[in-house]
Amino acid sequence: MLDAAIIGVGQTSYEAEKKGYNFAEMVYEATDQALNDAGLTMDDIDNVVSVSNDFFDGRTISCMAVMDASGASHNDGKNVSTVEGDGTFGAFYGLMRILAGVYKTTLVVVHSKGSESNPSLIYNSMFDYIYTKSTGLDHISSSALQARRYMNRYGLGEEDFARVAVKNLGNAQKNSRAHRKGSYTVSDVMGSTMLADPIKELDAAPASDGAAAIVLGHKVVAEKLGKKPVWVKGAAHCCDAYNLGDRDLSDVNALADAAQRAYAMAGIEDPFNEIDVVELYEQFSFQELLYLEAMGFCRRGEAASLLQEGVTALSGALPVNPSGGCLGAHPVLVAGMARLIEAVLQVRGEAGSYQVPGAKNALAHGVNGPCGQSHCVLVVGE
Amino acid sequence: MAQRVGVIGFGQTYHKSRREDVNGVELINEAVQAALEDSGLGIDDVDAIIIGNMDHFESVNYVDTWSVDGTGGFMKPVMKLTTGGTTGSTIGIGGYFTAASGLFDVVAVVGWEKNSESDTTGAIITCSDPVFDRFSFAGALPGLAVEASVYMKKYGVTEKDAARVAVRDRRHAMNNPYAQLRKEITEEEVLESPMLSYPVKLLDICPRTDGAACVIFAGERKAKKLSPNPAWVWASSIRHSYSYFEDIEYDTMPTLEAACRELFSNVGIKEPLKELDVVELYQPYTFAGLKWIESMGICKPGEAPQLVWDGVTDMGGELPFNPSGGVLATNCIGATGLLRIGEAALQLQGRAGDRQVEGAEVALATGFGGAFWTDMMLLGKNPW
């Protein structure tokens, strides 16, 4: 276990278009909620980490828009920095600042407005500008290659992936913050618009608007300040090879490495039995299965059976994405932080109608780069 | 467990206005290889990597994942931090925290920019708020021109006073084989150079550079084994307190003053002119070399021109500024702040060659960017 806990959380609702909000207004709402949740004010916070991406914001130095709203300019100013990547990486950097013994209370806040961006063009910009960008690859077409490789290797079918969407969009119905939700059937998913074979519209996370924030506290203050602390028991991240052709896309070695290191830190030997709930970053339905395997919850190629047996359902032995996951709401960057916040709510017993009874340990996961190149895993618990 | 942190290696590219012989990843790799060689390490010795640049200069999204062939980040933790001009100092401070956390021992921090592939001003303009700021504060120059004008009026400072700062740093750059602009200039040449935005002229302001830097930080557990004389990080402070250029109080430098208050009080520095031995100031233009040293408490408000004319900040003076030639000689933006930290470490290790300040024991490195934001890192020859 690490000497740091999450003592406050806040999320805006996630919507297709938050017309009434600019970046700063979303960040203010999430920050305010996290502080209220912790019972703290900005005076109690000694440093801030903001998370944003210049491409998605269409603005260079995208963090500049939120220095006031995040509290970084409060009073004499806070020691602030900015992570560009998924919110889980922001949480990880916040953790570094606490564990370094320099700060006691870190606010981490993430924002993104999918409605003001062109995801296909923006994701295309992560590919090599000499060799691959000009092929038009984006997040959907590159992930389709990954899905097909995964299918071919383990004899999986498109229906296996559709069942993930049915589960998660169904779970999302219980989450008032989710953006896309509903009682869909496998044939609804199979019949939705083809985006890039085999990925169809309901297999893909929507582009959402929203913001989320957490307050991290050092052990010396976590038990005195804020809500009942949810401890960070393990945390690790890892980055795989860049070129898609340099990886077997169905291996996801970086996730396996990050998960194993996070488990070791948390003293977890048997993740399936020791972790009670998983909130993972499935930008596409098939990734939930692929990533569960890489994290060691079952053998390679077997996650589809787990799903079909109901093991990963809300009522199953290992509920996965009870909040609806990224298929239910996907503000880029924020989505990983939302996973962490949902994990915290589960451990607190505050997840309402999608609470997993008696959840003690929860896993949260976030992703950066093409086809899950870089992964961050956090294990939180009582 | 938290641990103290030292700099054990530093590598940089030979900086130029245009590096057509390498792409971005190759440029990054040059700096990483140089830093590994400098520290006697192999990439397997590195536990984590932090990288930073400004996205819109090269138009590469997710630079952390794109650059692994250059950084050596394959199957390692790689994180990207970016905060505009302060990026280089921000990642340096990030490397310090990452090693200090005790979860990692050796952290390679990589800053880079290939400005020749960018429309630098076109990209910087979009940092300003599109509704309130962009029509008046478009790009890096306007805020600086306002600040310089206010400073000149308030204290009767002249353009020639500022020119003296450029003459100093360009002279210092002659001692640095890595610097981009290695040609001495005179006050007259600065005054006669083209006016960009009154009172800021071409030779008052930094160039744009292709270049990369890599600084290797190590936690105390390993630092002493890996290096005979690490340069120890004493403390850092950061203030990014503005979202709008129009909110800035241009007659002072509030973020620098606040960052100095925190930094100096944390380590007990009361008289920075006497207690610091060398400063690598992120000085984007000449007037900053006057006004900002007043904000840092090096001298009283309005007295910086005399101090600079007296040679106090020259090599051989009481407190040399920018022995490397500083930002006026080299400005690969995402690396600029990190170069300040790397150069400060070289000074403390006594490895700065022709640009060595004799007997340097306490060195300050700063960063500037965004809407007049400040980063600072203080390093010492001995652990604090």
Contacts between the chains, C-beta under 8 A, distances in Angstrom:
chain1	res1	chain2	res2	distance
A	24	B	243	7.0
A	53	B	55	7.7
A	53	B	61	7.3
A	54	B	54	7.5
A	54	B	55	4.2
A	54	B	56	5.7
A	54	B	82	7.4
A	55	B	55	6.2
A	55	B	61	4.7
A	58	B	126	7.2
A	59	B	126	5.1
A	59	B	127	6.5
A	59	B	130	7.6
A	60	B	54	6.2
A	60	B	55	7.1
A	60	B	56	4.4
A	60	B	84	7.3
A	60	B	123	5.2
A	60	B	124	6.2
A	60	B	125	8.0
A	60	B	126	4.7
A	60	B	127	4.6
A	61	B	54	7.2
A	61	B	82	7.8
A	61	B	83	6.9
A	61	B	84	3.7
A	61	B	127	4.0
A	61	B	369	7.4
A	61	B	370	5.4
A	63	B	82	7.8
A	63	B	83	6.1
A	63	B	84	7.9
A	63	B	240	7.4
A	63	B	370	7.8
A	64	B	84	6.9
A	64	B	127	5.5
A	64	B	240	7.9
A	64	B	242	7.9
A	64	B	243	5.8
A	64	B	370	5.2
A	64	B	371	5.9
A	65	B	129	6.9
A	65	B	243	6.2
A	66	B	243	7.1
A	67	B	240	5.3
A	67	B	241	6.6
A	67	B	242	6.3
A	67	B	243	4.6
A	67	B	370	7.8
A	67	B	371	7.6
A	68	B	242	7.9
A	68	B	243	4.5
A	68	B	244	8.0
A	69	B	243	7.6
A	72	B	240	5.7
A	72	B	241	6.7
A	73	B	240	7.7
A	73	B	241	3.9
A	73	B	242	6.4
A	73	B	243	7.1
A	76	B	239	8.0
A	76	B	258	5.0
A	76	B	261	7.6
A	76	B	262	8.0
A	77	B	239	4.0
A	77	B	240	7.5
A	77	B	241	3.9
A	77	B	254	7.9
A	77	B	255	6.5
A	77	B	258	5.1
A	77	B	259	7.9
A	79	B	236	7.7
A	79	B	237	6.3
A	79	B	238	4.5
A	79	B	239	7.7
A	79	B	262	7.9
A	80	B	238	5.9
A	80	B	239	7.8
A	80	B	240	4.9
A	81	B	81	6.0
A	81	B	83	6.5
A	81	B	90	5.4
A	81	B	93	7.0
A	81	B	94	6.5
A	81	B	238	6.5
A	82	B	81	6.3
A	82	B	82	6.1
A	82	B	83	4.9
A	82	B	90	7.2
A	83	B	79	6.6
A	83	B	80	6.9
A	83	B	81	5.7
A	84	B	55	7.4
A	84	B	63	7.9
A	84	B	64	7.7
A	84	B	80	4.7
A	84	B	81	6.9
A	84	B	82	4.8
A	85	B	62	7.4
A	85	B	64	6.3
A	85	B	79	6.7
A	85	B	80	5.5
A	89	B	79	5.7
A	89	B	80	8.0
A	92	B	79	7.2
A	93	B	79	6.5
A	93	B	81	7.3
A	93	B	94	6.7
A	93	B	97	7.6
A	93	B	98	8.0
A	95	B	101	7.4
A	96	B	94	7.6
A	96	B	97	4.6
A	96	B	98	5.0
A	96	B	100	7.7
A	96	B	101	4.4
A	96	B	103	7.3
A	97	B	97	5.1
A	99	B	2	6.3
A	99	B	100	7.7
A	99	B	101	3.8
A	99	B	102	6.2
A	99	B	103	6.5
A	100	B	2	5.4
A	100	B	96	7.6
A	100	B	97	4.5
A	100	B	100	3.6
A	100	B	101	5.0
A	100	B	102	8.0
A	101	B	2	3.4
A	101	B	100	6.9
A	102	B	97	6.9
A	102	B	100	7.0
A	102	B	236	8.0
A	122	B	61	6.2
A	123	B	61	7.3
A	125	B	59	6.0
A	125	B	60	6.6
A	125	B	61	4.0
A	126	B	60	7.4
A	126	B	61	4.4
A	126	B	62	4.3
A	126	B	65	7.0
A	126	B	66	6.4
A	128	B	66	7.2
A	129	B	59	7.2
A	129	B	60	6.7
A	130	B	23	7.0
A	235	B	103	7.8
A	236	B	77	7.0
A	237	B	77	4.6
A	237	B	78	7.8
A	237	B	79	7.1
A	238	B	75	6.2
A	238	B	76	6.8
A	238	B	77	5.7
A	239	B	64	6.9
A	239	B	65	6.1
A	239	B	68	5.8
A	239	B	73	5.1
A	239	B	74	7.2
A	239	B	75	7.2
A	239	B	76	6.3
A	239	B	77	6.9
A	239	B	78	4.1
A	240	B	68	7.9
A	240	B	74	7.2
A	240	B	75	6.6
A	241	B	68	6.6
A	241	B	69	8.0
A	241	B	74	5.7
A	242	B	65	6.0
A	242	B	66	6.0
A	242	B	67	7.7
A	242	B	68	5.0
A	242	B	69	6.1
A	253	B	75	6.8
A	254	B	75	6.6
A	257	B	75	6.3
A	258	B	77	7.9
A	368	B	62	5.9
A	368	B	64	6.4
A	368	B	65	5.7
A	369	B	62	4.9
A	369	B	64	7.3
A	369	B	65	3.0
A	369	B	66	7.7
A	370	B	62	7.6
A	370	B	65	7.0
A	373	B	65	4.5
A	374	B	64	6.6
A	374	B	65	5.2
A	374	B	78	6.3
